[in-house]
Amino acid sequence: MTLFERVKKIAKKNGFSLAEVARRANIGEKSIYTWKPSKTYPTGVHPSHDVLDKVANVLNVSTDYLLGKTDIEKTTSEPKHIDVDDIVNSVVPLTQRDHALSDEDQVAIRALVKTYLESKEGHDRLRKYGCYDNDGKKTDGK
């Protein structure tokens, strides 16, 4: 299976189009399609390690899996715990600006995330992926 086929397979499994994976990875929307073997590039264009890592992170798999070096999809069997402060304090996924988020931006983002996490959909996701019980209480002790 080629790199392109693996990315396409795991994207479909996660309910993403290749364009959506590219957007989430912050790479060119059509760039993943260049990884598909063609007459010009029989093995496909090979992405840089940085780009491959971004795509692997979006798909929650290892770069080794995408490259066919392992059949193990998941990088870890435990779900990642994401803290609201980690989200707010992480500038790269939230802004393309070269400066930190303002205090007002941080308050607004905290409010949005809190509202989502307190919604039915948020609770469902937390139970499924985040080690939380039916009442939204952490169960993993982290």
A tleap script that builds the chain and sets N, CA, C and O, in Angstrom:
source leaprc.protein.ff14SB
mol = sequence {
  NMET THR LEU PHE GLU ARG VAL LYS LYS ILE
  ALA LYS LYS ASN GLY PHE SER LEU ALA GLU
  VAL ALA ARG ARG ALA ASN ILE GLY GLU LYS
  SER ILE TYR THR TRP LYS PRO SER LYS THR
  TYR PRO THR GLY VAL HIE PRO SER HIE ASP
  VAL LEU ASP LYS VAL ALA ASN VAL LEU ASN
  VAL SER THR ASP TYR LEU LEU GLY LYS THR
  ASP ILE GLU LYS THR THR SER GLU PRO LYS
  HIE ILE ASP VAL ASP ASP ILE VAL ASN SER
  VAL VAL PRO LEU THR GLN ARG ASP HIE ALA
  LEU SER ASP GLU ASP GLN VAL ALA ILE ARG
  ALA LEU VAL LYS THR TYR LEU GLU SER LYS
  GLU GLY HIE ASP ARG LEU ARG LYS TYR GLY
  CYS TYR ASP ASN ASP GLY LYS LYS THR ASP
  GLY CLYS
}
set mol.1.N position { 0.844 -1.173 0.000 }
set mol.1.CA position { 0.000 0.000 0.000 }
set mol.1.C position { 0.896 1.245 0.000 }
set mol.1.O position { 1.867 1.321 0.753 }
set mol.2.N position { 0.565 2.197 -0.836 }
set mol.2.CA position { 1.368 3.415 -0.948 }
set mol.2.C position { 1.015 4.405 0.170 }
set mol.2.O position { 0.007 4.255 0.862 }
set mol.3.N position { 1.865 5.409 0.324 }
set mol.3.CA position { 1.617 6.477 1.285 }
set mol.3.C position { 0.251 7.112 1.012 }
set mol.3.O position { -0.542 7.302 1.934 }
set mol.4.N position { -0.019 7.433 -0.238 }
set mol.4.CA position { -1.288 8.042 -0.617 }
set mol.4.C position { -2.464 7.151 -0.218 }
set mol.4.O position { -3.454 7.633 0.332 }
set mol.5.N position { -2.353 5.853 -0.495 }
set mol.5.CA position { -3.438 4.920 -0.163 }
set mol.5.C position { -3.664 4.840 1.341 }
set mol.5.O position { -4.804 4.790 1.803 }
set mol.6.N position { -2.566 4.828 2.105 }
set mol.6.CA position { -2.709 4.782 3.568 }
set mol.6.C position { -3.379 6.037 4.099 }
set mol.6.O position { -4.268 5.958 4.947 }
set mol.7.N position { -2.960 7.186 3.609 }
set mol.7.CA position { -3.565 8.449 4.059 }
set mol.7.C position { -5.047 8.461 3.694 }
set mol.7.O position { -5.889 8.825 4.516 }
set mol.8.N position { -5.362 8.067 2.476 }
set mol.8.CA position { -6.748 8.048 2.015 }
set mol.8.C position { -7.593 7.094 2.867 }
set mol.8.O position { -8.722 7.420 3.235 }
set mol.9.N position { -7.045 5.922 3.176 }
set mol.9.CA position { -7.757 4.910 3.970 }
set mol.9.C position { -8.058 5.423 5.376 }
set mol.9.O position { -9.195 5.329 5.838 }
set mol.10.N position { -7.060 5.957 6.049 }
set mol.10.CA position { -7.252 6.394 7.428 }
set mol.10.C position { -8.091 7.664 7.479 }
set mol.10.O position { -8.835 7.875 8.437 }
set mol.11.N position { -7.981 8.516 6.455 }
set mol.11.CA position { -8.830 9.716 6.391 }
set mol.11.C position { -10.295 9.296 6.281 }
set mol.11.O position { -11.152 9.821 6.992 }
set mol.12.N position { -10.574 8.357 5.396 }
set mol.12.CA position { -11.945 7.870 5.214 }
set mol.12.C position { -12.463 7.250 6.509 }
set mol.12.O position { -13.609 7.471 6.899 }
set mol.13.N position { -11.617 6.480 7.163 }
set mol.13.CA position { -11.987 5.848 8.431 }
set mol.13.C position { -12.365 6.898 9.475 }
set mol.13.O position { -13.241 6.661 10.306 }
set mol.14.N position { -11.702 8.061 9.433 }
set mol.14.CA position { -11.974 9.150 10.376 }
set mol.14.C position { -13.060 10.109 9.872 }
set mol.14.O position { -13.397 11.081 10.549 }
set mol.15.N position { -13.600 9.833 8.691 }
set mol.15.CA position { -14.656 10.667 8.152 }
set mol.15.C position { -14.169 11.969 7.529 }
set mol.15.O position { -14.929 12.932 7.427 }
set mol.16.N position { -12.889 12.003 7.107 }
set mol.16.CA position { -12.306 13.193 6.496 }
set mol.16.C position { -12.081 12.982 5.003 }
set mol.16.O position { -11.749 11.881 4.563 }
set mol.17.N position { -12.263 14.034 4.244 }
set mol.17.CA position { -11.801 14.024 2.859 }
set mol.17.C position { -10.306 14.346 2.902 }
set mol.17.O position { -9.795 14.812 3.921 }
set mol.18.N position { -9.616 14.097 1.803 }
set mol.18.CA position { -8.194 14.444 1.757 }
set mol.18.C position { -8.003 15.956 1.841 }
set mol.18.O position { -7.027 16.430 2.423 }
set mol.19.N position { -8.921 16.701 1.268 }
set mol.19.CA position { -8.841 18.167 1.352 }
set mol.19.C position { -8.993 18.622 2.802 }
set mol.19.O position { -8.315 19.555 3.232 }
set mol.20.N position { -9.878 17.971 3.556 }
set mol.20.CA position { -10.070 18.321 4.967 }
set mol.20.C position { -8.810 17.983 5.782 }
set mol.20.O position { -8.409 18.753 6.655 }
set mol.21.N position { -8.204 16.854 5.500 }
set mol.21.CA position { -6.957 16.489 6.188 }
set mol.21.C position { -5.903 17.554 5.912 }
set mol.21.O position { -5.206 17.997 6.825 }
set mol.22.N position { -5.789 17.956 4.665 }
set mol.22.CA position { -4.802 18.979 4.291 }
set mol.22.C position { -5.078 20.296 5.022 }
set mol.22.O position { -4.156 20.927 5.538 }
set mol.23.N position { -6.336 20.705 5.063 }
set mol.23.CA position { -6.686 21.955 5.768 }
set mol.23.C position { -6.337 21.860 7.243 }
set mol.23.O position { -5.751 22.785 7.806 }
set mol.24.N position { -6.695 20.743 7.873 }
set mol.24.CA position { -6.415 20.563 9.299 }
set mol.24.C position { -4.911 20.511 9.575 }
set mol.24.O position { -4.456 20.921 10.642 }
set mol.25.N position { -4.148 20.006 8.608 }
set mol.25.CA position { -2.689 19.927 8.759 }
set mol.25.C position { -2.014 21.234 8.365 }
set mol.25.O position { -0.802 21.388 8.517 }
set mol.26.N position { -2.807 22.173 7.858 }
set mol.26.CA position { -2.292 23.474 7.434 }
set mol.26.C position { -1.268 23.335 6.301 }
set mol.26.O position { -0.210 23.964 6.308 }
set mol.27.N position { -1.623 22.490 5.334 }
set mol.27.CA position { -0.798 22.326 4.133 }
set mol.27.C position { -1.693 22.612 2.928 }
set mol.27.O position { -2.907 22.751 3.077 }
set mol.28.N position { -1.112 22.698 1.762 }
set mol.28.CA position { -1.884 22.963 0.552 }
set mol.28.C position { -2.985 21.939 0.360 }
set mol.28.O position { -2.767 20.740 0.529 }
set mol.29.N position { -4.171 22.418 0.006 }
set mol.29.CA position { -5.348 21.555 -0.082 }
set mol.29.C position { -5.178 20.402 -1.067 }
set mol.29.O position { -5.764 19.338 -0.866 }
set mol.30.N position { -4.398 20.584 -2.118 }
set mol.30.CA position { -4.209 19.540 -3.134 }
set mol.30.C position { -2.899 18.768 -2.947 }
set mol.30.O position { -2.613 17.841 -3.705 }
set mol.31.N position { -2.107 19.143 -1.947 }
set mol.31.CA position { -0.767 18.558 -1.820 }
set mol.31.C position { -0.778 17.046 -1.601 }
set mol.31.O position { 0.102 16.348 -2.107 }
set mol.32.N position { -1.742 16.535 -0.870 }
set mol.32.CA position { -1.782 15.090 -0.617 }
set mol.32.C position { -1.956 14.320 -1.922 }
set mol.32.O position { -1.441 13.211 -2.065 }
set mol.33.N position { -2.681 14.905 -2.874 }
set mol.33.CA position { -2.893 14.229 -4.161 }
set mol.33.C position { -1.584 14.052 -4.931 }
set mol.33.O position { -1.483 13.161 -5.774 }
set mol.34.N position { -0.582 14.889 -4.654 }
set mol.34.CA position { 0.710 14.735 -5.345 }
set mol.34.C position { 1.456 13.500 -4.853 }
set mol.34.O position { 2.409 13.055 -5.493 }
set mol.35.N position { 1.032 12.947 -3.728 }
set mol.35.CA position { 1.684 11.749 -3.189 }
set mol.35.C position { 1.239 10.486 -3.914 }
set mol.35.O position { 1.819 9.417 -3.726 }
set mol.36.N position { 0.209 10.614 -4.739 }
set mol.36.CA position { -0.310 9.477 -5.498 }
set mol.36.C position { 0.640 9.176 -6.652 }
set mol.36.O position { 1.024 10.090 -7.382 }
set mol.37.N position { 1.030 7.909 -6.832 }
set mol.37.CA position { 1.894 7.562 -7.959 }
set mol.37.C position { 1.272 7.979 -9.290 }
set mol.37.O position { 0.059 7.886 -9.483 }
set mol.38.N position { 2.124 8.439 -10.198 }
set mol.38.CA position { 1.666 8.867 -11.520 }
set mol.38.C position { 2.716 8.470 -12.545 }
set mol.38.O position { 3.757 7.918 -12.188 }
set mol.39.N position { 2.453 8.744 -13.802 }
set mol.39.CA position { 3.441 8.450 -14.843 }
set mol.39.C position { 4.701 9.280 -14.636 }
set mol.39.O position { 5.816 8.792 -14.817 }
set mol.40.N position { 4.508 10.544 -14.254 }
set mol.40.CA position { 5.657 11.430 -14.027 }
set mol.40.C position { 6.437 11.023 -12.790 }
set mol.40.O position { 7.668 11.039 -12.794 }
set mol.41.N position { 5.720 10.656 -11.726 }
set mol.41.CA position { 6.336 10.262 -10.446 }
set mol.41.C position { 5.796 8.893 -10.054 }
set mol.41.O position { 4.811 8.803 -9.322 }
set mol.42.N position { 6.438 7.817 -10.538 }
set mol.42.CA position { 5.921 6.463 -10.304 }
set mol.42.C position { 5.753 6.084 -8.831 }
set mol.42.O position { 4.937 5.222 -8.505 }
set mol.43.N position { 6.511 6.717 -7.949 }
set mol.43.CA position { 6.344 6.427 -6.522 }
set mol.43.C position { 5.609 7.564 -5.814 }
set mol.43.O position { 5.455 7.539 -4.593 }
set mol.44.N position { 5.158 8.552 -6.573 }
set mol.44.CA position { 4.498 9.711 -5.985 }
set mol.44.C position { 5.529 10.694 -5.450 }
set mol.44.O position { 6.688 10.340 -5.236 }
set mol.45.N position { 5.100 11.921 -5.238 }
set mol.45.CA position { 5.979 12.931 -4.636 }
set mol.45.C position { 6.043 12.631 -3.141 }
set mol.45.O position { 5.017 12.380 -2.510 }
set mol.46.N position { 7.232 12.659 -2.586 }
set mol.46.CA position { 7.391 12.378 -1.158 }
set mol.46.C position { 7.389 13.676 -0.370 }
set mol.46.O position { 8.170 14.581 -0.661 }
set mol.47.N position { 6.502 13.774 0.646 }
set mol.47.CA position { 6.430 15.000 1.439 }
set mol.47.C position { 7.628 15.113 2.382 }
set mol.47.O position { 8.314 14.131 2.665 }
set mol.48.N position { 7.856 16.325 2.855 }
set mol.48.CA position { 8.901 16.525 3.857 }
set mol.48.C position { 8.462 15.856 5.153 }
set mol.48.O position { 7.283 15.556 5.341 }
set mol.49.N position { 9.415 15.626 6.038 }
set mol.49.CA position { 9.105 15.009 7.327 }
set mol.49.C position { 8.111 15.869 8.100 }
set mol.49.O position { 7.204 15.344 8.747 }
set mol.50.N position { 8.279 17.190 8.033 }
set mol.50.CA position { 7.402 18.124 8.742 }
set mol.50.C position { 5.959 17.987 8.255 }
set mol.50.O position { 5.035 17.926 9.066 }
set mol.51.N position { 5.762 17.940 6.952 }
set mol.51.CA position { 4.419 17.812 6.381 }
set mol.51.C position { 3.829 16.452 6.736 }
set mol.51.O position { 2.661 16.363 7.113 }
set mol.52.N position { 4.618 15.406 6.620 }
set mol.52.CA position { 4.142 14.065 6.950 }
set mol.52.C position { 3.733 13.989 8.418 }
set mol.52.O position { 2.726 13.364 8.753 }
set mol.53.N position { 4.509 14.619 9.290 }
set mol.53.CA position { 4.201 14.635 10.719 }
set mol.53.C position { 2.886 15.361 10.984 }
set mol.53.O position { 2.091 14.917 11.813 }
set mol.54.N position { 2.649 16.468 10.290 }
set mol.54.CA position { 1.395 17.209 10.454 }
set mol.54.C position { 0.197 16.348 10.055 }
set mol.54.O position { -0.818 16.330 10.752 }
set mol.55.N position { 0.315 15.644 8.948 }
set mol.55.CA position { -0.776 14.782 8.475 }
set mol.55.C position { -0.991 13.624 9.446 }
set mol.55.O position { -2.131 13.282 9.760 }
set mol.56.N position { 0.085 13.027 9.918 }
set mol.56.CA position { -0.022 11.933 10.883 }
set mol.56.C position { -0.728 12.405 12.155 }
set mol.56.O position { -1.554 11.683 12.714 }
set mol.57.N position { -0.405 13.608 12.609 }
set mol.57.CA position { -1.056 14.142 13.802 }
set mol.57.C position { -2.548 14.348 13.590 }
set mol.57.O position { -3.347 14.043 14.475 }
set mol.58.N position { -2.932 14.861 12.430 }
set mol.58.CA position { -4.353 15.054 12.127 }
set mol.58.C position { -5.081 13.705 12.146 }
set mol.58.O position { -6.203 13.603 12.640 }
set mol.59.N position { -4.436 12.686 11.609 }
set mol.59.CA position { -5.055 11.371 11.502 }
set mol.59.C position { -4.851 10.499 12.744 }
set mol.59.O position { -5.382 9.391 12.824 }
set mol.60.N position { -4.078 11.007 13.711 }
set mol.60.CA position { -3.791 10.290 14.954 }
set mol.60.C position { -3.122 8.934 14.697 }
set mol.60.O position { -3.484 7.917 15.288 }
set mol.61.N position { -2.146 8.958 13.805 }
set mol.61.CA position { -1.345 7.772 13.523 }
set mol.61.C position { 0.124 8.187 13.537 }
set mol.61.O position { 0.444 9.375 13.572 }
set mol.62.N position { 0.994 7.214 13.510 }
set mol.62.CA position { 2.423 7.517 13.462 }
set mol.62.C position { 2.870 7.749 12.018 }
set mol.62.O position { 2.227 7.290 11.074 }
set mol.63.N position { 3.967 8.461 11.866 }
set mol.63.CA position { 4.527 8.622 10.525 }
set mol.63.C position { 5.000 7.275 10.003 }
set mol.63.O position { 4.932 7.020 8.800 }
set mol.64.N position { 5.477 6.409 10.889 }
set mol.64.CA position { 5.893 5.072 10.469 }
set mol.64.C position { 4.728 4.297 9.860 }
set mol.64.O position { 4.912 3.565 8.888 }
set mol.65.N position { 3.533 4.453 10.424 }
set mol.65.CA position { 2.363 3.787 9.852 }
set mol.65.C position { 2.079 4.326 8.445 }
set mol.65.O position { 1.839 3.557 7.513 }
set mol.66.N position { 2.110 5.644 8.305 }
set mol.66.CA position { 1.839 6.231 6.988 }
set mol.66.C position { 2.857 5.786 5.951 }
set mol.66.O position { 2.524 5.607 4.779 }
set mol.67.N position { 4.097 5.608 6.384 }
set mol.67.CA position { 5.159 5.192 5.465 }
set mol.67.C position { 5.193 3.682 5.239 }
set mol.67.O position { 6.007 3.192 4.456 }
set mol.68.N position { 4.315 2.942 5.920 }
set mol.68.CA position { 4.257 1.493 5.746 }
set mol.68.C position { 5.330 0.741 6.513 }
set mol.68.O position { 5.582 -0.431 6.236 }
set mol.69.N position { 5.968 1.404 7.476 }
set mol.69.CA position { 7.007 0.750 8.263 }
set mol.69.C position { 6.434 -0.068 9.404 }
set mol.69.O position { 7.133 -0.895 9.990 }
set mol.70.N position { 5.173 0.155 9.723 }
set mol.70.CA position { 4.494 -0.608 10.766 }
set mol.70.C position { 3.030 -0.737 10.398 }
set mol.70.O position { 2.486 0.110 9.689 }
set mol.71.N position { 2.392 -1.792 10.875 }
set mol.71.CA position { 0.961 -1.975 10.642 }
set mol.71.C position { 0.134 -1.438 11.801 }
set mol.71.O position { -1.096 -1.490 11.772 }
set mol.72.N position { 0.808 -0.925 12.817 }
set mol.72.CA position { 0.116 -0.394 13.985 }
set mol.72.C position { -0.304 1.035 13.678 }
set mol.72.O position { 0.539 1.911 13.483 }
set mol.73.N position { -1.619 1.267 13.634 }
set mol.73.CA position { -2.128 2.588 13.281 }
set mol.73.C position { -1.915 3.615 14.377 }
set mol.73.O position { -1.424 4.713 14.116 }
set mol.74.N position { -2.271 3.275 15.572 }
set mol.74.CA position { -2.267 4.245 16.661 }
set mol.74.C position { -0.861 4.450 17.190 }
set mol.74.O position { -0.062 3.517 17.263 }
set mol.75.N position { -0.574 5.701 17.561 }
set mol.75.CA position { 0.707 6.003 18.179 }
set mol.75.C position { 0.686 5.612 19.647 }
set mol.75.O position { 1.734 5.362 20.243 }
set mol.76.N position { -0.500 5.561 20.226 }
set mol.76.CA position { -0.662 5.167 21.615 }
set mol.76.C position { -2.050 4.580 21.783 }
set mol.76.O position { -2.975 4.951 21.062 }
set mol.77.N position { -2.199 3.674 22.723 }
set mol.77.CA position { -3.514 3.084 22.947 }
set mol.77.C position { -4.359 3.953 23.857 }
set mol.77.O position { -5.570 3.752 23.947 }
set mol.78.N position { -3.749 4.915 24.534 }
set mol.78.CA position { -4.487 5.800 25.419 }
set mol.78.C position { -4.858 7.082 24.690 }
set mol.78.O position { -4.055 7.623 23.928 }
set mol.79.N position { -6.074 7.571 24.922 }
set mol.79.CA position { -6.443 8.837 24.302 }
set mol.79.C position { -5.624 9.976 24.879 }
set mol.79.O position { -5.196 9.935 26.033 }
set mol.80.N position { -5.411 11.001 24.051 }
set mol.80.CA position { -4.690 12.175 24.515 }
set mol.80.C position { -5.626 13.008 25.372 }
set mol.80.O position { -6.789 13.204 25.019 }
set mol.81.N position { -5.122 13.499 26.503 }
set mol.81.CA position { -5.898 14.429 27.305 }
set mol.81.C position { -5.528 15.833 26.854 }
set mol.81.O position { -4.352 16.196 26.806 }
set mol.82.N position { -6.533 16.605 26.531 }
set mol.82.CA position { -6.284 17.973 26.106 }
set mol.82.C position { -6.952 18.900 27.106 }
set mol.82.O position { -8.167 18.859 27.295 }
set mol.83.N position { -6.162 19.714 27.727 }
set mol.83.CA position { -6.642 20.674 28.699 }
set mol.83.C position { -7.011 21.970 27.984 }
set mol.83.O position { -6.361 22.355 27.012 }
set mol.84.N position { -8.050 22.636 28.465 }
set mol.84.CA position { -8.484 23.892 27.850 }
set mol.84.C position { -7.336 24.896 27.833 }
set mol.84.O position { -7.145 25.595 26.837 }
set mol.85.N position { -6.563 24.980 28.927 }
set mol.85.CA position { -5.438 25.920 28.963 }
set mol.85.C position { -4.379 25.553 27.936 }
set mol.85.O position { -3.742 26.434 27.359 }
set mol.86.N position { -4.182 24.250 27.700 }
set mol.86.CA position { -3.231 23.832 26.662 }
set mol.86.C position { -3.680 24.339 25.298 }
set mol.86.O position { -2.864 24.786 24.493 }
set mol.87.N position { -4.984 24.264 25.047 }
set mol.87.CA position { -5.518 24.732 23.770 }
set mol.87.C position { -5.300 26.237 23.639 }
set mol.87.O position { -4.791 26.716 22.626 }
set mol.88.N position { -5.685 26.959 24.660 }
set mol.88.CA position { -5.596 28.415 24.618 }
set mol.88.C position { -4.153 28.888 24.545 }
set mol.88.O position { -3.847 29.848 23.839 }
set mol.89.N position { -3.267 28.221 25.270 }
set mol.89.CA position { -1.871 28.648 25.321 }
set mol.89.C position { -1.060 28.201 24.113 }
set mol.89.O position { 0.070 28.651 23.925 }
set mol.90.N position { -1.621 27.324 23.298 }
set mol.90.CA position { -0.925 26.853 22.111 }
set mol.90.C position { -1.268 27.770 20.947 }
set mol.90.O position { -2.361 27.675 20.389 }
set mol.91.N position { -0.372 28.637 20.581 }
set mol.91.CA position { -0.631 29.658 19.577 }
set mol.91.C position { -0.728 29.070 18.180 }
set mol.91.O position { -1.579 29.506 17.404 }
set mol.92.N position { 0.094 28.112 17.828 }
set mol.92.CA position { 0.194 27.632 16.452 }
set mol.92.C position { -1.133 27.153 15.874 }
set mol.92.O position { -1.482 27.585 14.775 }
set mol.93.N position { -1.901 26.280 16.550 }
set mol.93.CA position { -3.134 25.834 15.915 }
set mol.93.C position { -4.235 26.894 15.884 }
set mol.93.O position { -5.205 26.753 15.140 }
set mol.94.N position { -4.098 27.938 16.672 }
set mol.94.CA position { -5.183 28.900 16.791 }
set mol.94.C position { -5.006 30.165 15.974 }
set mol.94.O position { -5.986 30.860 15.704 }
set mol.95.N position { -3.814 30.474 15.584 }
set mol.95.CA position { -3.600 31.734 14.880 }
set mol.95.C position { -2.424 31.613 13.938 }
set mol.95.O position { -1.477 30.871 14.199 }
set mol.96.N position { -2.488 32.335 12.855 }
set mol.96.CA position { -1.369 32.371 11.924 }
set mol.96.C position { -0.515 33.600 12.178 }
set mol.96.O position { 0.475 33.836 11.486 }
set mol.97.N position { -0.902 34.374 13.168 }
set mol.97.CA position { -0.142 35.576 13.493 }
set mol.97.C position { 1.154 35.179 14.198 }
set mol.97.O position { 1.271 34.076 14.732 }
set mol.98.N position { 2.108 36.079 14.192 }
set mol.98.CA position { 3.390 35.802 14.843 }
set mol.98.C position { 3.445 36.367 16.250 }
set mol.98.O position { 4.522 36.716 16.734 }
set mol.99.N position { 2.317 36.461 16.907 }
set mol.99.CA position { 2.301 36.942 18.287 }
set mol.99.C position { 1.257 36.159 19.068 }
set mol.99.O position { 0.400 35.490 18.489 }
set mol.100.N position { 1.340 36.252 20.376 }
set mol.100.CA position { 0.445 35.494 21.243 }
set mol.100.C position { -0.984 36.009 21.144 }
set mol.100.O position { -1.225 37.137 20.714 }
set mol.101.N position { -1.916 35.174 21.545 }
set mol.101.CA position { -3.316 35.579 21.591 }
set mol.101.C position { -3.503 36.630 22.677 }
set mol.101.O position { -2.854 36.577 23.722 }
set mol.102.N position { -4.385 37.573 22.428 }
set mol.102.CA position { -4.670 38.592 23.438 }
set mol.102.C position { -5.418 37.960 24.605 }
set mol.102.O position { -5.941 36.851 24.492 }
set mol.103.N position { -5.463 38.668 25.718 }
set mol.103.CA position { -6.216 38.184 26.875 }
set mol.103.C position { -7.687 38.007 26.521 }
set mol.103.O position { -8.323 37.045 26.952 }
set mol.104.N position { -8.226 38.936 25.737 }
set mol.104.CA position { -9.626 38.831 25.311 }
set mol.104.C position { -9.853 37.589 24.453 }
set mol.104.O position { -10.857 36.896 24.617 }
set mol.105.N position { -8.916 37.304 23.531 }
set mol.105.CA position { -9.010 36.101 22.696 }
set mol.105.C position { -8.995 34.853 23.571 }
set mol.105.O position { -9.779 33.929 23.357 }
set mol.106.N position { -8.110 34.831 24.548 }
set mol.106.CA position { -8.003 33.672 25.428 }
set mol.106.C position { -9.292 33.443 26.212 }
set mol.106.O position { -9.741 32.304 26.342 }
set mol.107.N position { -9.892 34.511 26.735 }
set mol.107.CA position { -11.153 34.393 27.479 }
set mol.107.C position { -12.251 33.865 26.556 }
set mol.107.O position { -13.021 32.987 26.945 }
set mol.108.N position { -12.323 34.399 25.337 }
set mol.108.CA position { -13.345 33.960 24.387 }
set mol.108.C position { -13.161 32.487 24.022 }
set mol.108.O position { -14.136 31.739 23.957 }
set mol.109.N position { -11.939 32.076 23.788 }
set mol.109.CA position { -11.678 30.672 23.418 }
set mol.109.C position { -12.018 29.747 24.579 }
set mol.109.O position { -12.630 28.698 24.376 }
set mol.110.N position { -11.627 30.124 25.797 }
set mol.110.CA position { -11.975 29.311 26.968 }
set mol.110.C position { -13.495 29.151 27.067 }
set mol.110.O position { -13.987 28.054 27.332 }
set mol.111.N position { -14.232 30.233 26.856 }
set mol.111.CA position { -15.695 30.187 26.937 }
set mol.111.C position { -16.274 29.265 25.866 }
set mol.111.O position { -17.174 28.474 26.149 }
set mol.112.N position { -15.765 29.363 24.639 }
set mol.112.CA position { -16.246 28.501 23.555 }
set mol.112.C position { -15.980 27.026 23.850 }
set mol.112.O position { -16.860 26.181 23.682 }
set mol.113.N position { -14.761 26.728 24.290 }
set mol.113.CA position { -14.405 25.335 24.573 }
set mol.113.C position { -15.230 24.809 25.736 }
set mol.113.O position { -15.727 23.685 25.687 }
set mol.114.N position { -15.377 25.611 26.775 }
set mol.114.CA position { -16.166 25.195 27.941 }
set mol.114.C position { -17.611 24.915 27.533 }
set mol.114.O position { -18.188 23.910 27.946 }
set mol.115.N position { -18.196 25.799 26.726 }
set mol.115.CA position { -19.570 25.617 26.263 }
set mol.115.C position { -19.700 24.314 25.481 }
set mol.115.O position { -20.650 23.556 25.678 }
set mol.116.N position { -18.744 24.060 24.595 }
set mol.116.CA position { -18.772 22.812 23.824 }
set mol.116.C position { -18.648 21.597 24.740 }
set mol.116.O position { -19.415 20.642 24.616 }
set mol.117.N position { -17.690 21.633 25.653 }
set mol.117.CA position { -17.458 20.483 26.522 }
set mol.117.C position { -18.650 20.209 27.432 }
set mol.117.O position { -18.857 19.072 27.857 }
set mol.118.N position { -19.434 21.240 27.732 }
set mol.118.CA position { -20.612 21.065 28.583 }
set mol.118.C position { -21.853 20.665 27.789 }
set mol.118.O position { -22.887 20.346 28.377 }
set mol.119.N position { -21.760 20.678 26.461 }
set mol.119.CA position { -22.899 20.285 25.621 }
set mol.119.C position { -23.004 18.764 25.549 }
set mol.119.O position { -22.074 18.057 25.938 }
set mol.120.N position { -24.132 18.262 25.055 }
set mol.120.CA position { -24.316 16.818 24.902 }
set mol.120.C position { -23.236 16.230 23.989 }
set mol.120.O position { -22.655 15.187 24.291 }
set mol.121.N position { -22.973 16.917 22.859 }
set mol.121.CA position { -21.950 16.439 21.922 }
set mol.121.C position { -20.579 16.401 22.586 }
set mol.121.O position { -19.815 15.452 22.410 }
set mol.122.N position { -20.285 17.442 23.345 }
set mol.122.CA position { -19.006 17.488 24.054 }
set mol.122.C position { -18.884 16.357 25.065 }
set mol.122.O position { -17.836 15.719 25.164 }
set mol.123.N position { -19.953 16.106 25.815 }
set mol.123.CA position { -19.937 15.010 26.790 }
set mol.123.C position { -19.739 13.675 26.094 }
set mol.123.O position { -18.975 12.831 26.563 }
set mol.124.N position { -20.435 13.482 24.961 }
set mol.124.CA position { -20.287 12.229 24.208 }
set mol.124.C position { -18.842 12.022 23.780 }
set mol.124.O position { -18.311 10.919 23.912 }
set mol.125.N position { -18.196 13.071 23.267 }
set mol.125.CA position { -16.798 12.965 22.824 }
set mol.125.C position { -15.871 12.720 24.005 }
set mol.125.O position { -14.937 11.923 23.914 }
set mol.126.N position { -16.131 13.408 25.116 }
set mol.126.CA position { -15.288 13.216 26.297 }
set mol.126.C position { -15.384 11.781 26.804 }
set mol.126.O position { -14.371 11.179 27.162 }
set mol.127.N position { -16.593 11.234 26.836 }
set mol.127.CA position { -16.754 9.847 27.280 }
set mol.127.C position { -16.034 8.895 26.333 }
set mol.127.O position { -15.376 7.949 26.765 }
set mol.128.N position { -16.167 9.159 25.040 }
set mol.128.CA position { -15.596 8.250 24.044 }
set mol.128.C position { -14.075 8.344 23.979 }
set mol.128.O position { -13.397 7.322 23.877 }
set mol.129.N position { -13.527 9.574 24.038 }
set mol.129.CA position { -12.101 9.746 23.772 }
set mol.129.C position { -11.287 10.315 24.924 }
set mol.129.O position { -10.058 10.258 24.878 }
set mol.130.N position { -11.906 10.846 25.926 }
set mol.130.CA position { -11.129 11.608 26.882 }
set mol.130.C position { -11.100 11.136 28.309 }
set mol.130.O position { -10.695 11.906 29.180 }
set mol.131.N position { -11.509 9.900 28.613 }
set mol.131.CA position { -11.454 9.369 29.971 }
set mol.131.C position { -12.309 10.186 30.937 }
set mol.131.O position { -11.855 10.540 32.026 }
set mol.132.N position { -13.544 10.484 30.540 }
set mol.132.CA position { -14.492 11.195 31.386 }
set mol.132.C position { -15.721 10.310 31.550 }
set mol.132.O position { -16.059 9.540 30.651 }
set mol.133.N position { -16.397 10.420 32.708 }
set mol.133.CA position { -17.605 9.640 32.935 }
set mol.133.C position { -18.835 10.379 32.401 }
set mol.133.O position { -18.704 11.424 31.763 }
set mol.134.N position { -20.021 9.839 32.661 }
set mol.134.CA position { -21.260 10.421 32.144 }
set mol.134.C position { -21.552 11.813 32.685 }
set mol.134.O position { -22.305 12.568 32.071 }
set mol.135.N position { -20.963 12.161 33.829 }
set mol.135.CA position { -21.173 13.484 34.421 }
set mol.135.C position { -20.080 14.478 34.039 }
set mol.135.O position { -20.057 15.593 34.559 }
set mol.136.N position { -19.177 14.094 33.144 }
set mol.136.CA position { -18.103 14.999 32.724 }
set mol.136.C position { -16.940 15.042 33.689 }
set mol.136.O position { -16.102 15.940 33.601 }
set mol.137.N position { -16.868 14.092 34.610 }
set mol.137.CA position { -15.766 14.037 35.573 }
set mol.137.C position { -14.652 13.149 35.016 }
set mol.137.O position { -14.918 12.096 34.436 }
set mol.138.N position { -13.389 13.589 35.201 }
set mol.138.CA position { -12.242 12.812 34.716 }
set mol.138.C position { -12.158 11.468 35.432 }
set mol.138.O position { -12.362 11.382 36.643 }
set mol.139.N position { -11.856 10.424 34.668 }
set mol.139.CA position { -11.726 9.084 35.252 }
set mol.139.C position { -10.298 8.538 35.141 }
set mol.139.O position { -10.006 7.476 35.692 }
set mol.140.N position { -9.417 9.237 34.447 }
set mol.140.CA position { -8.068 8.709 34.238 }
set mol.140.C position { -7.073 9.212 35.274 }
set mol.140.O position { -5.914 8.796 35.255 }
set mol.141.N position { -7.486 10.083 36.164 }
set mol.141.CA position { -6.603 10.573 37.222 }
set mol.141.C position { -5.535 11.545 36.762 }
set mol.141.O position { -4.662 11.906 37.551 }
set mol.142.N position { -5.574 11.981 35.516 }
set mol.142.CA position { -4.550 12.907 35.002 }
set mol.142.C position { -5.000 14.327 35.178 }
set mol.142.O position { -4.279 15.253 34.808 }
savepdb mol mol.pdb
quit
